[in-house]
Amino acid sequence: MAKELVEIMQNFTLSSKGRGSTYLDLGDVDDGIMDCQDSLIGKIKGEKIANFTGVKKFVTVAWSYPKGLEVIELWPNLFQFTIPDAQDKERIWLRGPRVTDNQILVLREWEIGIEENDSAFNLAPLCVQFWNLPLHWLTKSVEKKIGAIFDEVKDVIIQQTGGKEGKHMKILVQADISQPLLRGTTVQMNGVNKWLSFRYEKCSDFCYSCGIIGHSERNCKEPAVVKSGQHQNQYGPWLRAVSSKGSPQKENNPKI
């Protein structure tokens, strides 16, 4: 905002009224603060500009028709959702990944200035499947410990059935989506390392070059540097989970 103000002052010839500053007291904005306290601010991370009507229909259905829901488009891909009922707001806030038209909708509780803070929308909920686990690792305590590589573990779910590749577990986490998606992690026990692979449910569009959510390989500004002998495609569709009940596709899934 300060940079924008400097540019305006430098680029425009302003009258005395344009240069003059109006002074506001905290009491002048009390009503505005009260109006905003019931709201969530949502940013859609992606290359496509979301349609307002489409977003309103999506959240209305996805959030089970919350009473009194109001949606305002602040600017492209940034929305204010006013939810008068506190229980509805809490329920919506705690839910998992929200994906519309293959783009992730990141929600934040309103606070002063958040609509101008792009980095406030870097943390997003992701549902991550863990594969290649030994049977005796299929416990919530183990998964919480492994899930600590993410910013926060919100929930752990043990699948009751397995697919062709065996049972897996999934966790709901908060992750920094300004960083590449984690493809897996190594876990050491008794001096032996084991690779656990990750798959993402309800995964939005991400770059197959750098692994970051929100842009395509075509528009990637920082493609991954691939060394001799390494896979050219460091990221790919194999990071998407087929479903929470089945097993992920095995084809095109490089061993990392």
C-alpha positions in Angstrom: 0.0 0.0 0.0 2.8 2.4 0.9 4.5 1.6 -2.5 1.3 2.2 -4.3 0.8 5.6 -2.6 4.4 6.7 -3.6 3.7 5.7 -7.2 0.5 7.6 -7.3 2.1 10.7 -5.8 4.9 10.5 -8.4 2.8 9.7 -11.4 -0.1 12.0 -11.0 -0.4 15.8 -10.9 -2.7 16.3 -7.9 -4.8 19.3 -6.8 -4.6 20.6 -3.2 -7.8 18.5 -2.5 -6.2 15.4 -4.0 -3.0 15.9 -1.9 -4.9 16.7 1.3 -5.3 13.9 3.8 -8.6 13.0 5.5 -7.9 11.9 9.1 -10.0 9.1 10.5 -10.3 8.1 14.2 -10.7 4.5 15.3 -14.3 5.3 16.2 -15.1 6.3 12.6 -14.5 2.7 11.5 -16.3 0.9 14.4 -19.4 0.1 12.3 -17.2 -1.3 9.5 -15.3 -3.5 11.9 -18.5 -4.9 13.3 -19.8 -5.7 9.9 -16.6 -7.6 9.0 -16.2 -9.6 12.1 -18.7 -12.3 10.9 -16.8 -12.8 7.7 -14.2 -15.0 6.1 -12.0 -13.7 3.3 -11.3 -16.2 0.5 -8.6 -16.1 -2.2 -8.7 -18.4 -5.2 -5.2 -19.4 -6.1 -4.9 -20.1 -9.8 -4.4 -18.7 -13.3 -8.2 -18.6 -14.2 -10.3 -15.7 -13.1 -13.3 -17.1 -11.1 -16.8 -16.3 -12.1 -18.7 -14.6 -9.2 -21.9 -16.4 -9.8 -20.1 -19.7 -10.0 -18.2 -19.1 -6.8 -21.4 -18.1 -5.0 -23.2 -21.3 -6.1 -20.2 -23.4 -5.2 -19.8 -22.2 -1.6 -23.6 -22.2 -1.0 -23.8 -25.9 -1.9 -20.4 -27.0 -0.5 -21.1 -25.3 2.8 -24.6 -26.8 3.1 -26.6 -23.6 2.6 -25.5 -21.5 5.6 -28.1 -19.1 6.8 -27.7 -15.5 5.8 -24.6 -16.2 3.6 -23.6 -13.1 1.7 -20.8 -13.1 -0.9 -19.0 -10.0 -2.1 -16.3 -10.0 -4.8 -13.6 -7.6 -3.6 -11.5 -7.9 -6.7 -10.6 -10.8 -9.1 -10.3 -14.1 -7.2 -10.8 -12.4 -3.8 -14.1 -12.7 -2.0 -15.7 -11.8 1.3 -18.1 -14.4 2.8 -20.3 -13.0 5.6 -21.7 -15.8 7.7 -23.9 -14.5 10.6 -24.3 -17.8 12.4 -21.2 -18.5 14.5 -21.6 -22.3 14.4 -21.9 -22.2 10.6 -18.8 -20.1 10.3 -16.8 -22.4 12.6 -17.9 -25.5 10.7 -16.9 -23.9 7.4 -13.6 -22.7 8.7 -12.6 -26.1 10.0 -13.4 -28.0 6.8 -10.8 -29.6 4.5 -9.6 -28.5 1.1 -12.0 -26.4 -0.9 -11.5 -26.7 -4.7 -13.5 -25.0 -7.4 -12.8 -25.4 -11.1 -9.5 -27.1 -10.1 -8.4 -24.1 -8.2 -8.0 -24.0 -4.4 -10.0 -21.5 -2.3 -8.0 -20.5 0.7 -10.0 -19.0 3.6 -8.9 -16.7 6.4 -10.8 -15.1 9.2 -11.1 -11.4 8.6 -8.7 -9.0 10.2 -7.7 -5.5 9.4 -5.7 -5.3 6.2 -5.9 -9.0 5.3 -7.3 -8.3 1.9 -4.1 -6.6 0.9 -1.8 -9.2 2.4 -1.2 -11.9 -0.3 1.1 -14.0 2.0 -1.8 -14.4 4.5 -3.2 -16.9 2.0 -0.2 -19.2 1.8 -1.3 -21.6 4.4 -4.1 -23.9 3.1 -5.7 -27.2 4.2 -4.6 -30.3 2.3 -5.7 -33.9 2.6 -2.6 -36.1 2.3 -2.5 -39.8 1.8 0.5 -41.7 3.2 1.5 -44.9 1.3 4.1 -47.7 1.7 3.6 -47.9 5.5 4.4 -51.1 7.4 1.3 -52.4 9.2 2.6 -51.6 12.6 3.0 -48.0 11.6 -0.8 -47.6 11.0 -1.5 -45.6 14.2 -2.5 -42.1 14.8 0.5 -41.4 17.0 2.9 -42.4 14.2 1.1 -40.4 11.6 1.0 -37.3 13.7 4.8 -37.6 14.2 5.4 -38.0 10.5 2.9 -35.3 9.6 5.0 -32.8 11.7 6.9 -32.1 8.5 3.8 -30.0 7.5 2.9 -26.7 9.3 0.1 -28.3 11.3 -1.7 -31.7 11.6 -5.4 -31.1 12.0 -6.7 -34.7 11.9 -5.6 -38.3 11.2 -7.8 -40.9 9.5 -7.0 -44.6 9.3 -8.5 -46.3 6.2 -10.4 -49.4 7.1 -9.9 -51.0 3.7 -7.0 -51.2 1.2 -6.6 -51.3 -2.5 -4.1 -53.2 -4.7 -1.2 -51.5 -3.1 -2.3 -52.0 0.4 -3.7 -49.9 3.2 -2.8 -46.3 3.7 -3.5 -43.4 6.1 -4.5 -39.9 5.4 -4.1 -36.7 7.4 -5.6 -33.3 7.1 -2.9 -30.7 7.4 -2.2 -27.0 7.1 0.6 -26.6 4.5 2.4 -23.7 2.9 1.3 -23.8 -0.7 3.8 -21.1 -1.8 6.3 -24.0 -1.5 6.5 -27.2 -3.7 4.2 -30.0 -2.8 6.0 -32.7 -0.8 6.2 -35.9 -2.8 7.0 -38.0 0.3 9.5 -38.3 3.1 12.0 -40.7 4.5 11.5 -42.1 7.9 14.2 -43.8 9.9 13.7 -46.6 12.4 16.4 -48.9 13.9 19.0 -47.3 11.5 16.9 -48.2 8.4 15.5 -45.5 6.1 12.1 -46.1 4.5 10.5 -43.9 1.8 6.8 -42.9 2.3 5.0 -41.5 -0.8 2.3 -38.9 -0.6 -0.9 -38.4 -2.6 -3.2 -35.5 -2.4 -7.0 -35.7 -2.3 -9.1 -33.0 -4.0 -5.9 -31.6 -5.4 -6.1 -28.3 -7.3 -4.0 -27.4 -10.3 -0.3 -27.4 -9.7 2.8 -27.0 -11.8 4.4 -30.2 -13.0 7.8 -28.4 -13.2 8.2 -26.8 -9.8 5.4 -28.5 -7.8 3.7 -25.3 -6.6 -0.1 -24.9 -6.5 -1.6 -22.0 -8.5 0.1 -22.0 -11.9 0.8 -24.3 -14.8 4.1 -25.6 -16.2 3.7 -23.2 -19.1 3.8 -20.1 -16.8 6.4 -21.4 -14.4 9.0 -18.8 -13.4 11.2 -21.1 -11.4 11.3 -24.6 -12.9 13.0 -27.3 -10.9 16.7 -27.9 -11.8 17.0 -31.5 -12.8 20.5 -33.1 -12.5 21.9 -35.7 -14.8 20.2 -39.1 -14.2 17.2 -37.7 -12.4 13.6 -37.8 -13.7 12.7 -35.0 -16.1 9.3 -34.8 -14.5 9.8 -34.2 -10.9 6.1 -33.6 -10.3 3.1 -35.0 -12.1 -0.5 -36.4 -12.0 0.7 -39.3 -9.9 0.6 -36.9 -6.9 -3.2 -36.9 -7.2 -5.1 -39.4 -5.2 -7.6 -41.4 -7.2 -10.0 -41.6 -4.2 -9.9 -41.9 -0.4 -11.0 -45.6 -0.6 -8.9 -46.9 -3.5 -5.2 -46.9 -4.3 -3.4 -44.4 -6.3 -2.5 -45.1 -9.9 0.8 -46.9 -10.2 1.6 -46.0 -13.8 3.8 -42.9 -14.4 4.7 -42.9 -10.7 8.5 -42.5 -10.6 10.4 -43.9 -7.8 12.0 -40.9 -6.1 
